[in-house]
Amino acid sequence: MLQLSGKFVATAGFSDQLARMLIRVSTNHALPKALAVNTALLCGGADVPEGFGLYLALESSRQCLPEGRSAAAMAVLPDSAQFIHDGDIVRVSPRAGTYRVVFRSQSPHTSILLTERCNHYCLMCSQPPRDVDDDWIMDEVERLIPMIPLSAREIGFTGGEPTLYGERLIRLLEQTKRYLPRTAVHVLSNGRRFCDIAFAQAYAAIEHPDLMVGIPLYSDDPVRHNYVVQAKDAFDETIRGILNLKRLKQRVELRVVLHLQTIDRLPQLAEFIGRNLLFVDQVALMGLEITGFTRGNLDKLWIDPFDYRETLERSVDILAAYRIPTAVYNHQLCVVTDRVRPFCTKSISDWKNEYLPTCSSCDARSECGGFFSSGVKYRHSDHIRPVVRM
């Protein structure tokens, strides 16, 4: 697991008034001065040039920081940050003495949090909502988008609930389209705001060439869905939101987190989707991420994936019969049936992904999604075994 954030030691040059700054990292000592002033140089040798907005060094190579430049901002990062690469973008918070890597140029997994606020309180939420004024996050993201390179393959906007921003979210998506016209964009939303046809129309009017919204649907039974998300009328508003989006020819992915409260009706949900929401673009059946609220509610949520493998297979078969594109996320290949394995996707972001020691001899490890680092020590299937191919 990569540590994307941590503490740094400021050695010089930071203003006491500076709360946060976003800056792109470079290893290019010959960068033109006009670019260098807004760039963080990752020092790794002698002859460090002047003119950079920030100088960074790892603890093990802090001697590379240039001496005698009291006006230059300099910071020493822990060696756990050695993955930082040319083209990455970091947030540096001098007052707090912290940093966070917000964009990694070498990773296909770029997930950008827009807010911690939400109108759901899901039993298994991995990002527990907070009722706070965190508009500063959106302010920062609006500065971040122009800094991301055109080569970025995909970015995801998450929360909390991004649609709580209303028109401001629409403007962010328009900005993203302008600066990153070839980058696929995925918005994770509970879908309820799209039941407002005016908002759905504004979203559709963006006319982004590669935009999808991922909407959780946990049961065909409204009472069950509303219980899981802990919100009144959520099912009805979510379904109306999905219908509005598809009426406007927008791409929609349905996401179903599999746990003790949802698994017994999964085949009925698959049938419901096939009969009523046949037009969705994809269904993702997802394993638990054991972090956030999931840890506190684990006794209500945990079921060994091996124990529901037949239910999962039956549900996948139903969706496939309706010719609905289906993917299985966050499941290890050894706990699903042979018929489900082709639907399994390596979905866990590389920075929070790991494998058990027993996986080292597995013939299918390169195809398997592995485990969430945050939860593997809490609970995992009792049936993890290496896949042996003859």
For each residue, the residues with C-beta under 8 A, 3 or more apart:
1: 351 352 353 354 373 374
2: 83 350 351 352
3: 6 78 80 81
4: 100 101 351
5: 98 99 100 101
6: 3 77 78 80 81 98 99
7: 78 97 98 99
8: 75 76 77 78 92 97 98 99
9: 75 76 97
10: 13 14 73 74 75 94 97
11: 62 65 74 75 76
12: 69 70 71 72 73 74
13: 10 69 70 71 72 73 74
14: 10 18 73 75 94
15: 18 94
16: 94 95
17:
18: 14 15 21 94 95
19: 93 94 95
20: 91 92 93 136 140
21: 18 54 91 92 93 94
22: 89 90 91 102 140 143 144 147
23: 38 39 40 53 54 89 90 92
24: 38 39 40 87 88 89 147
25: 39 40 41 42 56 84 85 86 87 88 89 90
26: 31 36 39 40 41 42 86 87
27: 41 42 44 86
28: 31 86
29: 41 47 48 49
30: 49
31: 26 28 35 36 39 41 52
32: 35 36
33: 36 37 51
34: 37
35: 31 32 38 39
36: 26 31 32 33 39 41 49 51 52 53
37: 33 34 51 52 53
38: 23 24 35 53
39: 23 24 25 26 31 35 36 52 53 54
40: 23 24 25 26 52 53 54 55 56 90 92
41: 25 26 27 29 31 36 48 49 52 54 55 56
42: 25 26 27 56 57 84 86
43: 48 55 56 57 61 64 65 66
44: 27 57 61 64
45: 48 64
46: 64
47: 29
48: 29 41 43 45 55 64 65 66
49: 29 30 36 41 52
50: 66 69 72
51: 33 36 37
52: 31 36 37 39 40 41 49 55 72
53: 23 36 37 38 39 40 73
54: 21 23 39 40 41 72 73 74 75 92
55: 40 41 43 48 52 65 66 72 73 74 75
56: 25 40 41 42 43 74 75 76 77 84
57: 42 43 44 61 62 63 64 65 74 75 76 77
58: 61 62 76 77 78 79 81 82
59: 62 76 77 78 79
60: 79
61: 43 44 57 58 64
62: 11 57 58 59 65 76
63: 57
64: 43 44 45 46 48 57 61
65: 11 43 48 55 57 62 74 76
66: 43 48 50 55 69 72 74
67:
68:
69: 12 13 50 66 72 74
70: 12 13
71: 12 13
72: 12 13 50 52 54 55 66 69
73: 10 12 13 14 53 54 55
74: 10 11 12 13 54 55 56 57 65 66 69
75: 8 9 10 11 14 54 55 56 57 92 99
76: 8 9 11 56 57 58 59 62 65
77: 6 8 56 57 58 59 81 84 99
78: 3 6 7 8 58 59 81
79: 58 59 60 82
80: 3 6
81: 3 6 58 77 78 84 99 101
82: 58 79
83: 2 104
84: 25 42 56 77 81 88 90 101
85: 25 88 104 105 106
86: 25 26 27 28 42 105
87: 24 25 26 105 106 149
88: 24 25 84 85 101 103 104 105 106
89: 22 23 24 25 101 102 103 144 147 148
90: 22 23 25 40 84 99 100 101 102
91: 20 21 22 99 100 102 140
92: 8 20 21 23 40 54 75 98 99
93: 19 20 21 96 97 98 99 100
94: 10 14 15 16 18 19 21 97
95: 16 18 19
96: 93
97: 7 8 9 10 93 94
98: 5 6 7 8 92 93
99: 5 6 7 8 75 77 81 90 91 92 93
100: 4 5 90 91 93
101: 4 5 81 84 88 89 90 104
102: 22 89 90 91 112 144
103: 88 89 110 144 147 148 152
104: 83 85 88 101 107 109 110 351
105: 85 86 87 88 149
106: 85 87 88
107: 104 110 349 350 351
108: 153 154 350
109: 104 349 350 351
110: 103 104 107 148 152 154 155 156
111: 155 156 158 349
112: 102 141 144 155 156 157 158
113: 116 127 137 158 159 160
114: 137 138 141 157 158 159 160 162 165 169 172
115: 118 134 137 138 159 160 161 162 164 165
116: 113 127 128 129 130 132 134 137 159 160
117: 129 130 131 132 134 159 160 161 164
118: 115 121 125 129 159 160 161 164 190
119: 161 164 190 192 231
120: 125 129 161 190 229 230 231 234
121: 118 125 129 229 230 231
122: 125 216 228 229 230 293
123: 228 230 259 261 293 294 297 300 301
124: 228 257 259 288 289 292 293 294 297 301
125: 118 120 121 122 128 129 292 293 294
126: 289 291 292 293 294
127: 113 116 158 159 160 292
128: 116 125 292 293
129: 116 117 118 120 121 125 160 161
130: 116 117 134
131: 117
132: 116 117
133:
134: 115 116 117 130 137
135: 138 139
136: 20 139 140
137: 113 114 115 116 134 140 141
138: 114 115 135 141 142 165 168 172
139: 135 136 142 143
140: 20 22 91 136 137 143 144
141: 112 114 137 138 144 145 157 172
142: 138 139 145 172 175
143: 22 139 140 146 147
144: 22 89 102 103 112 140 141 147 148
145: 141 142 148 172 175 176 179 180
146: 143 175 179
147: 22 24 89 103 143 144
148: 89 103 110 144 145 152 155 179 180 183
149: 87 105 152
150: 180 181 182 183
151:
152: 103 110 148 149 155 180 183
153: 108 183 184
154: 108 110 183 184 185 186
155: 110 111 112 148 152 176 180 183 184 185 186
156: 110 111 112 185 186 187 188
157: 112 114 141 162 169 172 185 186 187 188
158: 111 112 113 114 127 162 188
159: 113 114 115 116 117 118 127 162 164 188 189
160: 113 114 115 116 117 118 127 129 164
161: 115 117 118 119 120 129 164 189 190 193
162: 114 115 157 158 159 165 169 187 188 189
163: 166 169 189 190 192 193 194 199
164: 115 117 118 119 159 160 161 193
165: 114 115 138 162 168 169 172
166: 163 169 170 193 199
167: 170 171 202
168: 138 165 171 172
169: 114 157 162 163 165 166 172 173 187
170: 166 167 173 174 202 203 206
171: 167 168 174 175
172: 114 138 141 142 145 157 165 168 169 175 176
173: 169 170 176 177 185 187 203 206 208 211
174: 170 171 177 178 206
175: 142 145 146 171 172 178 179
176: 145 155 172 173 179 180 183 185 208
177: 173 174 180 181 185 206 207 208 209
178: 174 175 181
179: 145 146 148 175 176
180: 145 148 150 152 155 176 177 183 185
181: 150 177 178 209
182: 150 210
183: 148 150 152 153 154 155 176 180 210
184: 153 154 155 210 211 212
185: 154 155 156 157 173 176 177 180 208 210 211 212
186: 154 155 156 157 211 212 213 214 253
187: 156 157 162 169 173 211 212 213 214
188: 156 157 158 159 162 213 214 255
189: 159 161 162 163 193 194 213 214 215
190: 118 119 120 161 163 215 216 229 234 238
191: 194 195 213 215 216 237 238 241 242 245
192: 119 163 195 234 237 238 241
193: 161 163 164 166 189 196 199 241
194: 163 189 191 199 200 203 213 240 241 242 244 245
195: 191 192 200 237 238 240 241 244
196: 193 199 200
197: 200 201 244
198: 201 202
199: 163 166 193 194 196 202 203
200: 194 195 196 197 203 204 241 244 245 248 250
201: 197 198 204 205 248
202: 167 170 198 199 205 206
203: 170 173 194 199 200 206 213 245 248 250
204: 200 201 207 245 248 249 250
205: 201 202
206: 170 173 174 177 202 203 211
207: 177 204
208: 173 176 177 185 211
209: 177 181
210: 182 183 184 185
211: 173 184 185 186 187 206 208 250 251
212: 184 185 186 187 251 252 253 281 282
213: 186 187 188 189 191 194 203 245 250 251 252 253
214: 186 187 188 189 252 253 254 255 284
215: 189 190 191 238 241 242 252 253 254 255
216: 122 190 191 229 238 254 255 256 257
217: 225 238 239 242 254 255 256 269 273
218: 224 225 228 229 256 257 261 262 269
219: 222 224 225 228 235 262 265 269
220: 265 268 269 271 272
221: 224 225 265 268
222: 219 225 226 235 236
223: 226 227
224: 218 219 221 227 228 261 262 265
225: 217 218 219 221 222 228 229 234 235 238
226: 222 223 229 230 231 232 233 234 235
227: 223 224 230 261
228: 122 123 124 218 219 224 225 261 262
229: 120 121 122 190 216 218 225 226 234
230: 120 121 122 123 226 227
231: 119 120 121 226 234
232: 226
233: 226 236 237
234: 120 190 192 225 226 229 231 237 238
235: 219 222 225 226 238 239
236: 222 233 239 240
237: 191 192 195 233 234 240 241
238: 190 191 192 195 215 216 217 225 234 235 241 242
239: 217 235 236 242 243
240: 194 195 236 237 243 244
241: 191 192 193 194 195 200 215 237 238 244 245
242: 191 194 215 217 238 239 245 246 252 254 277 280
243: 239 240 246 247
244: 194 195 197 200 240 241 247 248
245: 191 194 200 203 204 213 241 242 248 250 252
246: 242 243 249 250 252 277 279 280
247: 243 244
248: 200 201 203 204 244 245
249: 204 246
250: 200 203 204 211 213 245 246
251: 211 212 213 281
252: 212 213 214 215 242 245 246 280 281
253: 186 212 213 214 215 280 281 282 283 284
254: 214 215 216 217 242 273 277 280 282 283 284
255: 188 214 215 216 217 283 284 286
256: 216 217 218 262 266 269 283 284 285 286
257: 124 216 218 262 286 287 288
258: 262 263 266 285 286 287 288 303 305 308 312
259: 123 124 262 263 288 301 302 303
260: 263 300 301 302 303
261: 123 218 224 227 228 300 301
262: 218 219 224 228 256 257 258 259 265 266 269
263: 258 259 260 266 303 308 311
264: 311
265: 219 220 221 224 262 268 269
266: 256 258 262 263 269 270 285 308 311 312 315
267: 270 271 311 314 315 318
268: 220 221 265 271 272
269: 217 218 219 220 256 262 265 266 272 273 315
270: 266 267 273 274 283 314 315 316 318 319
271: 220 267 268 274 275 318
272: 220 268 269 275 276 277
273: 217 254 269 270 276 277 278 280 283 319 322 324
274: 270 271 277 278 318 319 321 322 324
275: 271 272 278
276: 272 273
277: 242 246 254 272 273 274 280
278: 273 274 275 322 324
279: 246
280: 242 246 252 253 254 273 277 283 324
281: 212 251 252 253 325
282: 212 253 254 324 325 326 327
283: 253 254 255 256 270 273 280 319 324 325 326 327
284: 214 253 254 255 256 326 327 328 329 347
285: 256 258 266 312 315 316 326 327 328 329
286: 255 256 257 258 328 329 330 347
287: 257 258 305 329 330 331
288: 124 257 258 259 294 301 302 330 375
289: 124 126 292 294 330 372 374 375
290: 294 295 298 372 374 375 376 378 379
291: 126 294 295 372 374 375
292: 124 125 126 127 128 289 295
293: 122 123 124 125 126 128 296 297
294: 123 124 125 126 288 289 290 291 297 298 301 375
295: 290 291 292 298 375 378
296: 293
297: 123 124 293 294 300 301
298: 290 294 295 301 302 378 379
299: 302
300: 123 260 261 297
301: 123 124 259 260 261 288 294 297 298
302: 259 260 288 298 299 379
303: 258 259 260 263 307 308
304: 307 308 335 381 382 383
305: 258 287 308 309 312 331 332 335 336 381
306: 309 335 381 382 383
307: 303 304
308: 258 263 266 303 304 305 311 312
309: 305 306 312 313 335 336 337 340
310: 313 314 337
311: 263 264 266 267 308 314 315
312: 258 266 285 305 308 309 315 316 328 331 336 337 340
313: 309 310 316 317 336 337 339 340
314: 267 270 310 311 317 318
315: 266 267 269 270 285 311 312 318 319
316: 270 285 312 313 319 320 326 328 339 340 343
317: 313 314 320 321 339
318: 267 270 271 274 314 315 321 322
319: 270 273 274 283 315 316 322 324 326
320: 316 317 323 324 326
321: 274 317 318
322: 273 274 278 318 319
323: 320
324: 273 274 278 280 282 283 319 320
325: 281 282 283
326: 282 283 284 285 316 319 320 343
327: 282 283 284 285 343 344 345 347
328: 284 285 286 312 316 331 336 340 343 344 345
329: 284 285 286 287 344 345 347 348 369
330: 286 287 288 289 347 348 369 372
331: 287 305 312 328 335 336 340 344 369
332: 305 335 336 368 369 370 371 381 384
333: 336 341 344 364 367 368 387
334: 362 364 368 383 384 385 386 387
335: 304 305 306 309 331 332 381 383 384
336: 305 309 312 313 328 331 332 333 340 341 344
337: 309 310 312 313 340 341
338: 341
339: 313 316 317 342
340: 309 312 313 316 328 331 336 337 343 344
341: 333 336 337 338 344
342: 339
343: 316 326 327 328 340
344: 327 328 329 331 333 336 340 341 367 368 369
345: 327 328 329 369
346: 367 368 369 370
347: 284 286 327 329 330 369
348: 329 330 352 353 369 370 371 372
349: 107 109 111 352 353
350: 2 107 108 109 353
351: 1 2 4 104 107 109
352: 1 2 348 349 372 373 374
353: 1 348 349 350 369 370 371 372 373
354: 1 370 371 373 376
355: 359 360 365 368 370 371
356: 359 371 376 380 384
357: 360
358: 361 362 384 385 386
359: 355 356 362 365 368 370 384 386
360: 355 357 365
361: 358 386
362: 334 358 359 365 368 386 387
363: 386 387 388 389
364: 333 334 367 368 387 389
365: 355 359 360 362 368 370
366:
367: 333 344 346 364
368: 332 333 334 344 346 355 359 362 364 365 387
369: 329 330 331 332 344 345 346 347 348 353
370: 332 346 348 353 354 355 359 365
371: 332 348 353 354 355 356 375 376 380
372: 289 290 291 330 348 352 353 375 376
373: 1 352 353 354 376
374: 1 289 290 291 352
375: 288 289 290 291 294 295 371 372 378 379 380
376: 290 354 356 371 372 373 380
377:
378: 290 295 298 375
379: 290 298 302 375
380: 356 371 375 376 384
381: 304 305 306 332 335 384
382: 304 306
383: 304 306 334 335
384: 332 334 335 356 358 359 380 381
385: 334 358
386: 334 358 359 361 362 363
387: 333 334 362 363 364 368
388: 363
389: 363 364
390:
